Each structure stands twice: as C-alpha cells, then as structure tokens.
Amino acid sequence: MKKLIIGHLVLLTSIGAFSAKKADWDNVNVLQINREKPHTTMMVYGSEQAALSFDKRQSVYHQCLNGLWKFH
C-alpha cells in the first residue's frame, strides 16, 4: 500500500513539474504585453492658426518618414 501511495505522489509531482508554464519574463517568445503602439502626443507649429487647425501636415516641423529608405 505504501508503494502505491508513493508511486501516485511521484506521478502527480512529475506531471505538475512538466506541465508548469514558464513565466512571461522567462519566456523568449513573449515580446510584448500591455504595450501601446508608438505615437506622438505633441506637435510644434509655426503659427497659432496652424496649431488651431489640428493638422500636423501644416506644420513646417512635420516630416513624414514613410517611403523608401537608403542606408549607406
């Protein structure tokens, strides 16, 4: 009877050890949790009228980075 109980305990312990999930900080496949997409929240305008239009493209300081990039 003791061997049966010990066998069950060993079996349950080994199942629990192998089925445990890795913690997120230890899992190399987890790269993003609760992460917001990058964005800007502030924009500088050349005049008050341009700022009141709420259009970033009207600012002389706005530069679109979409397109082909050339790295040397």
C-alpha distance (Angstrom), angle and dihedral (degrees) to the residues before:
residue distance angle dihedral
M1 . . .
K2 3.81 . .
K3 3.80 90.4 .
L4 3.80 90.4 52.5
I5 3.81 92.6 51.3
I6 3.80 92.4 45.6
G7 3.80 90.4 47.7
H8 3.81 91.3 52.5
L9 3.80 92.1 47.6
V10 3.79 91.7 50.3
L11 3.81 90.7 48.0
L12 3.80 93.8 49.0
T13 3.81 92.2 46.1
S14 3.79 93.0 50.5
I15 3.82 92.8 47.4
G16 3.81 90.6 50.8
A17 3.80 92.5 48.5
F18 3.80 95.2 50.5
S19 3.78 96.5 42.7
A20 3.81 94.8 52.2
K21 3.81 113.0 117.6
K22 3.75 120.2 -129.2
A23 3.76 115.3 -109.0
D24 3.80 114.0 -104.2
W25 3.80 92.5 -115.6
D26 3.81 89.5 54.6
N27 3.83 96.7 44.8
V28 3.82 113.0 93.3
N29 3.83 91.2 -160.2
V30 3.81 92.2 63.9
L31 3.79 108.3 84.1
Q32 3.78 104.0 151.7
I33 3.78 131.9 34.6
N34 3.80 121.3 162.3
R35 3.79 91.2 -8.2
E36 3.79 123.0 153.8
K37 3.77 122.6 -143.0
P38 3.82 112.3 -102.7
H39 3.79 114.9 -96.2
T40 3.75 141.5 149.8
T41 3.75 121.4 -113.6
M42 3.79 99.6 -172.8
M43 3.79 133.1 52.3
V44 3.81 131.1 -173.6
Y45 3.80 118.5 -137.5
G46 3.77 131.1 -166.5
S47 3.80 95.2 -132.8
E48 3.76 140.8 18.3
Q49 3.81 91.7 -113.9
A50 3.80 91.9 56.0
A51 3.80 90.4 48.2
L52 3.79 92.0 51.9
S53 3.80 90.5 54.1
F54 3.85 90.2 64.7
D55 3.82 89.2 -145.0
K56 3.80 111.8 131.7
R57 3.80 91.8 -162.7
Q58 3.81 90.6 66.3
S59 3.80 91.5 62.7
V60 3.80 116.8 96.1
Y61 3.81 86.8 -142.7
H62 3.81 95.2 59.6
Q63 3.80 117.5 102.5
C64 3.79 123.5 177.7
L65 3.80 112.2 -137.7
N66 3.80 95.8 -166.0
G67 3.80 116.2 114.7
L68 3.77 139.8 54.3
W69 3.78 117.8 -25.8
K70 3.76 124.6 -153.7
F71 3.80 117.7 -150.9
H72 3.78 119.6 -169.5
